[in-house]
């Protein structure tokens, strides 16, 4: 389960990197805001991010992050019990 969480978190990081690169190509200020202000990640991702594969990228980013954290938490809880 720990390996699955690692793969999902890496997937989320790669998808987030695509969004950040898109923001920096738009302008330096937008890129810095996307990189450093967590609520703006989501605002930019849903409202201004335009990509041919927008849906899968956003799903990989947010879904991978949430599932990766859940799997990692479960793996650590199971390891602490046994």
Buried (B, 14 or more C-beta within 10 A) or exposed (E): BEEBBBBBBEBBBEBBEBBBEBBBEBEEEBBBBBBEEEEBBEEBBEEBBEEEEBEEBBEBBBBBBEBBBEBBEBBEEEEEEE
